[in-house]
């Protein structure tokens, strides 16, 4: 089984297929392009938008660095353009630089505040926190909230509306309507003040018990808290108020998925597909469910259905690659991943997965090349260093494995597997004292790790 894609943490695996697909969903679903319409009557604004279009065309051709430079030129002309900031965030995400993308989104939120667009602000806050939540799997470690990121940029001189809090912008100091309370709930949610967010939702629902938007927000709050049963109940209420909402159906299906209720997830997705047989999001969630159930034939079938609708839908190719790799059909998995790289050659997780599959085939040089490509795109992508170390270890090049694992540890100092792998490689090159130090770090993080205890005993015998 592919340890880089497995659902269970092990001595070799961390990122799950769900994590990977969620990251790619966030990048390519267009969530980060929540841009406000601006007046383009001035010459400067027209020039800025012209550079933005150049950036978009260069990004489409894979010329990411040139696209970034074009965005920068646009911002020199019109530094407050929300369209340019949104485009720049999207381009950084294409580059695989998720950290930059979240920061650019934070600046976009500030720009939206300056334009006094409360609804857009609330939506953008959710986008930033969603990106932080899902991309922290491999990129962030202890990630910051969107407000913390925004505060850093405000300290750097990027100003917001004078003496206004987001709450004041959204509700004009005093909630008057259910929507005002709902927007206040979203603000509290962004600050991770869950109980206040819940109370604000309750206020909205006291005023209008059938307000589907508030029930939907209620569910989203509980999703963020990890209370999936409560989230499910709230989404069901939202559906009672608005039975035709595909968006609520999708959120409900994801809550069922996160709660381990796979059959109900399938039912919700099928309900959505009855309304729209070409609903790619519903089909994509179905593929996630089947992956969780390890029904790889259904993953393949569902992914192929998606590709009949959109041959360039990256999540479907990603699911195909995963399913084929789990079935041991490595050549087909490689073909699927190479298809993704033709669409976008900058997706680091795909290069990493290619590296691991080449490793399984014993094609170590190809594996090393793929892992290094992932690192070239995103040097802070820890999983690529781990895969590279594993490949060197399999190849018998323990010195290079030690170097790669040292980067893995540096990027994820609280990852007990990172320290375990590093200790093993140090032991193989004869650095017993450093190996003992590494395994001690491993056991400080996970004292009950049996393999770590065994390795420590082995190292101690060699140091006596």
C-alpha positions in Angstrom: 0.0 0.0 0.0 1.2 3.5 -0.8 2.3 5.0 2.5 2.1 8.5 1.2 -1.5 8.1 0.3 -2.8 5.7 3.0 -5.6 6.8 5.3 -3.9 5.7 8.4 -0.9 7.2 10.1 2.0 4.8 10.0 5.8 4.8 10.2 5.8 5.9 6.5 2.6 7.8 5.8 1.0 11.1 6.9 -1.0 12.8 4.1 -4.2 11.0 3.2 -5.9 11.1 -0.2 -8.7 13.1 1.4 -6.2 15.7 2.5 -4.6 15.9 -0.9 -7.9 16.2 -2.8 -9.2 18.8 -0.3 -6.1 20.9 -1.0 -6.5 20.7 -4.7 -10.2 21.4 -4.4 -9.4 24.6 -2.6 -6.9 25.6 -5.3 -9.0 24.9 -8.3 -12.6 25.4 -7.3 -12.1 29.1 -7.6 -12.8 29.9 -4.0 -9.8 32.2 -3.7 -11.1 34.3 -6.6 -13.7 36.1 -4.6 -13.1 39.6 -6.1 -15.1 42.7 -5.9 -16.2 44.6 -9.0 -14.3 47.9 -9.2 -14.7 51.0 -11.3 -12.3 50.8 -14.2 -12.9 54.2 -15.6 -9.5 55.6 -14.7 -6.5 55.0 -17.0 -4.4 53.6 -14.1 -7.1 51.0 -13.3 -7.3 50.0 -17.0 -3.5 49.6 -17.1 -3.5 47.5 -13.9 -6.2 45.2 -15.3 -4.2 44.9 -18.6 -1.2 43.6 -16.6 -3.6 41.2 -14.7 -4.8 39.7 -17.9 -1.2 39.3 -19.1 -0.5 37.5 -15.7 -3.5 35.2 -16.2 -2.3 34.2 -19.7 1.2 33.5 -18.5 -0.2 31.4 -15.7 -2.2 29.4 -18.2 1.0 28.7 -20.1 2.7 27.6 -16.9 5.0 30.6 -16.8 4.3 31.2 -13.2 7.3 33.5 -12.3 6.4 35.8 -15.2 2.8 35.8 -14.2 3.8 36.8 -10.6 5.9 39.6 -12.0 3.0 40.8 -14.2 0.8 40.9 -11.1 3.4 42.9 -9.3 3.5 45.5 -12.1 -0.3 45.7 -11.9 0.0 46.4 -8.1 2.5 49.1 -8.6 -0.1 50.9 -10.7 -3.1 50.1 -8.6 -2.1 48.7 -5.2 -5.6 48.5 -3.9 -7.0 46.4 -6.7 -8.8 43.4 -5.2 -8.8 41.7 -8.6 -5.1 41.8 -8.8 -4.5 40.6 -5.3 -7.0 37.7 -5.9 -5.2 36.7 -9.1 -1.8 36.8 -7.4 -3.1 34.5 -4.6 -4.4 32.1 -7.2 -1.1 32.1 -9.1 0.9 31.4 -5.9 -1.4 28.5 -5.3 -0.7 27.2 -8.8 3.0 27.4 -8.0 2.4 25.2 -5.0 3.3 28.0 -2.6 0.2 27.7 -0.4 1.7 29.9 2.4 2.0 32.8 -0.1 -1.5 32.2 -1.4 -3.0 32.5 2.1 -1.1 35.7 2.7 -2.2 37.2 -0.5 -5.8 36.3 0.4 -5.3 38.0 3.7 -4.3 41.2 1.9 -7.3 40.7 -0.3 -9.5 40.7 2.7 -8.0 44.0 3.9 -8.7 45.5 0.4 -12.3 44.3 0.7 -12.6 46.0 4.0 -11.4 49.2 2.6 -14.2 49.0 0.0 -16.8 48.4 2.7 -18.2 45.2 1.3 -19.3 43.3 4.3 -20.7 40.2 2.5 -17.6 39.8 0.5 -15.5 40.2 3.7 -17.4 37.4 5.4 -17.0 35.1 2.4 -13.3 35.9 2.1 -12.7 35.2 5.8 -14.2 31.7 5.4 -12.0 31.2 2.3 -8.8 32.1 4.2 -9.6 29.9 7.2 -10.6 27.0 5.0 -7.3 27.3 3.1 -5.3 27.5 6.4 -7.2 24.5 7.9 -6.7 22.2 4.9 -3.3 23.4 3.7 -1.8 23.1 7.2 -1.5 19.4 6.6 1.9 19.7 5.0 2.6 23.5 4.8 1.8 25.2 8.0 2.4 23.1 11.1 0.9 25.4 13.8 -0.9 27.6 11.3 -2.0 31.1 12.1 -5.6 32.3 11.9 -6.6 34.7 9.2 -6.9 37.5 11.7 -3.3 36.9 12.9 -2.0 37.1 9.4 -4.0 40.2 8.7 -2.7 41.8 11.9 0.9 41.3 10.7 0.2 43.0 7.4 -1.7 45.8 9.2 1.4 46.3 11.4 3.5 46.6 8.2 1.4 49.6 7.2 -1.5 48.1 5.2 -4.4 50.0 6.8 -8.0 49.1 7.2 -11.0 51.4 7.6 -10.2 53.8 10.5 -11.5 52.7 13.9 -13.9 50.1 12.4 -14.1 46.5 13.4 -15.4 43.9 11.1 -18.4 43.5 13.4 -19.2 47.2 13.0 -18.9 47.0 9.3 -21.2 44.0 8.9 -23.9 45.0 11.3 -23.5 48.8 11.7 -23.0 48.4 15.5 -26.5 46.9 16.2 -28.0 43.7 14.6 -31.4 44.5 13.1 -32.1 41.6 10.8 -31.5 37.8 10.8 -28.8 38.4 8.1 -27.0 40.8 10.4 -26.8 38.2 13.1 -25.7 35.6 10.6 -22.9 37.8 9.4 -21.9 38.5 13.0 -21.8 34.7 13.6 -19.4 34.4 10.6 -17.2 37.0 12.1 -17.1 35.2 15.5 -16.4 32.0 13.6 -13.4 33.5 11.9 -12.1 34.5 15.3 -12.7 31.0 16.5 -15.1 32.3 19.1 -17.4 29.4 18.6 -19.8 29.9 21.5 -20.4 33.5 20.5 -20.9 32.4 16.9 -23.5 29.9 18.0 -25.3 32.5 20.1 -25.4 34.8 17.1 -26.9 32.1 14.9 -29.5 31.4 17.6 -30.5 35.1 17.6 -30.9 34.9 13.8 -33.1 31.8 14.1 -35.1 33.2 16.9 -36.1 36.0 14.5 -36.7 33.6 11.6 -36.7 29.9 12.5 -36.8 29.0 8.8 -33.8 31.1 7.8 -31.9 28.5 5.8 -28.7 30.6 5.6 -28.4 30.8 9.4 -29.0 27.0 9.7 -26.3 26.5 7.1 -23.9 28.8 9.1 -24.8 26.9 12.2 -23.8 23.7 10.5 -20.5 25.2 9.3 -19.7 26.4 12.9 -20.1 22.8 14.2 -18.1 21.5 11.2 -15.2 23.8 12.3 -15.6 22.5 15.9 -15.4 18.9 14.7 -18.9 18.3 16.0 -20.2 16.6 12.9 -23.4 15.2 14.4 -24.5 18.8 15.4 -23.4 20.0 12.0 -25.5 17.3 10.3 -28.6 18.3 12.3 -28.2 21.9 11.4 -27.7 21.2 7.7 -30.9 19.0 7.8 -32.8 22.0 9.1 -31.3 24.1 6.3 -32.6 21.6 3.8 -36.0 21.6 5.4 -36.1 25.3 4.8 -34.5 25.2 1.4 -34.8 21.6 -0.1 -33.3 22.7 -3.4 -30.0 23.9 -2.1 -27.2 22.0 -3.7 -24.6 23.8 -1.6 -26.2 22.6 1.6 -26.4 19.1 0.2 -22.7 19.2 -0.5 -21.9 20.4 3.0 -24.2 17.8 4.6 -22.5 15.0 2.5 -19.1 16.2 3.7 -20.2 16.2 7.3 -21.5 12.6 6.9 -18.2 11.7 5.3 -16.2 13.3 8.2 -18.5 11.5 10.7 -17.8 8.2 9.1 -21.4 7.8 7.8 -20.4 6.7 4.4 -23.7 5.3 3.2 -25.5 8.5 4.1 -22.9 10.5 2.3 -23.6 8.4 -0.8 -27.4 9.0 -0.4 -26.9 12.8 -0.2 -24.6 12.8 -3.3 -27.1 10.7 -5.2 -29.8 13.1 -4.2 -27.8 16.0 -5.6 -27.1 14.0 -8.8 -30.8 13.4 -9.3 -31.2 17.2 -9.6 -28.0 17.6 -11.7 -26.4 14.4 -13.1 -23.4 16.5 -14.1 -22.7 17.9 -10.6 -19.0 17.4 -10.5 -18.7 18.3 -6.8 -21.2 15.6 -5.9 -19.3 13.1 -8.1 -16.0 14.1 -6.5 -17.3 13.6 -3.0 -18.6 10.2 -4.1 -15.0 9.3 -5.2 -13.8 10.4 -1.7 -16.4 8.1 0.0 -15.4 5.2 -2.2 -11.7 5.9 -1.4 -12.5 5.8 2.3 -14.4 2.5 1.8 -11.3 1.3 -0.2 -13.7 0.5 -3.1 -11.1 1.3 -5.7 -13.2 0.1 -8.7 -15.9 2.6 -7.8 -13.3 5.3 -7.4 -12.1 4.6 -10.9 -15.7 4.4 -12.3 -16.7 7.7 -10.6 -13.6 9.5 -11.7 -14.1 8.4 -15.3 -17.6 9.7 -15.2 -16.2 13.1 -14.1 -13.7 13.1 -16.9 -16.4 12.5 -19.4 -17.9 15.8 -18.2 -14.5 17.6 -17.9 -11.5 15.9 -19.2 -9.2 18.3 -17.4 -10.7 18.0 -14.0 -7.6 17.5 -11.9 -9.3 15.9 -8.8 -10.6 13.1 -11.0 -7.1 12.3 -12.4 -5.8 12.5 -8.8 -8.4 10.0 -7.6 -7.6 7.7 -10.5 -3.9 7.9 -9.7 -4.6 7.1 -6.1 -6.9 4.2 -6.9 -4.6 2.6 -9.4 -1.6 2.9 -7.0 -3.6 1.2 -4.2 -4.4 -1.6 -6.6 -0.8 -2.0 -7.5 -1.4 -0.8 -11.1 1.6 1.6 -11.0 1.9 2.3 -14.7 -1.7 3.4 -14.9 -1.2 5.5 -11.7 1.8 7.2 -13.3 -0.1 7.9 -16.5 -2.9 9.6 -14.5 -0.4 11.7 -12.5 1.5 12.7 -15.7 -1.9 13.8 -17.2 -2.3 16.2 -14.2 1.2 17.6 -14.8 0.4 18.3 -18.4 -2.5 20.4 -17.1 -0.5 22.0 -14.3 3.2 21.1 -13.9 3.4 22.9 -10.5 1.4 20.6 -8.2 3.8 19.4 -5.6 1.7 16.5 -4.2 1.6 15.0 -7.7 5.4 15.1 -8.1 5.7 13.6 -4.7 3.3 10.8 -5.4 5.1 10.1 -8.6 8.3 9.8 -6.7 6.9 7.3 -4.3 5.3 5.2 -7.1 8.7 5.1 -9.0 10.2 4.0 -5.7 7.8 1.1 -5.4 8.7 0.1 -9.0 12.4 0.2 -8.0 13.0 3.1 -10.4 15.0 5.0 -7.9 16.6 7.6 -10.2 13.1 8.5 -11.5 11.8 8.7 -8.0 14.7 11.0 -6.9 14.1 13.2 -9.9 10.3 13.5 -9.1 10.9 14.3 -5.4 13.5 16.9 -6.3 11.1 18.5 -8.7 8.5 18.7 -5.9 11.1 20.3 -3.6 12.2 22.7 -6.4 8.6 24.0 -6.6 8.0 24.1 -2.9 11.2 23.7 -0.7 9.0 23.7 2.5 6.9 20.8 1.3 8.0 18.4 4.1 6.4 15.3 2.6 8.7 15.6 -0.5 11.8 15.6 1.7 10.4 12.5 3.5 9.8 10.7 0.2 13.3 11.6 -1.0 14.8 10.3 2.2 12.9 7.1 1.9 14.0 6.6 -1.7 17.7 7.2 -0.9 17.3 4.7 2.0 15.8 2.1 -0.3 18.6 2.8 -2.8 21.2 2.3 0.0 22.5 5.9 -0.1 22.3 6.4 3.6 24.3 9.7 3.7 21.8 11.3 1.3 18.9 9.8 3.2 20.2 11.4 6.3 20.4 14.8 4.6 16.9 14.5 3.3 15.5 13.4 6.7 17.3 16.3 8.4 15.2 18.7 6.2 12.1 16.7 7.1 12.8 17.2 10.8 13.6 20.8 10.4 10.2 21.5 8.7 8.2 19.3 11.1 10.0 19.3 14.4 6.9 18.0 16.2 6.4 15.0 13.9 7.5 11.9 15.7 7.8 9.9 12.5 10.3 12.5 11.1 12.5 12.0 14.2 12.2 8.2 13.9 13.2 8.2 10.2 16.1 10.6 11.0 17.3 8.4 13.9 17.3 5.3 11.6 19.3 7.1 8.9 21.8 8.4 11.5 22.3 5.0 12.9 23.0 3.5 9.4 25.8 6.0 8.8 27.3 5.4 12.3 26.3 8.7 14.0 25.2 6.9 17.2 25.2 10.0 19.5 23.1 12.0 17.1 20.9 9.0 16.5 20.2 8.6 20.2 19.4 12.3 20.4 16.9 12.0 17.5 15.2 8.9 18.9 14.9 10.7 22.3 13.1 13.5 20.5 10.8 10.9 18.9 9.9 9.4 22.3 9.4 12.8 23.9 6.7 13.5 21.3 5.2 10.0 21.4 6.3 8.1 24.6 4.2 5.0 23.7 5.8 4.5 20.3 6.9 0.9 20.4 9.2 1.0 17.4 10.8 4.1 18.8 11.5 2.2 22.1 13.0 -0.7 20.2 15.3 1.5 18.2 16.5 3.4 21.3 17.5 0.1 22.9 19.4 -0.9 19.7 21.2 2.4 19.7 22.1 2.3 23.4 23.7 -1.2 22.9 25.9 0.3 20.2 26.9 3.3 22.3 28.0 1.2 25.3 
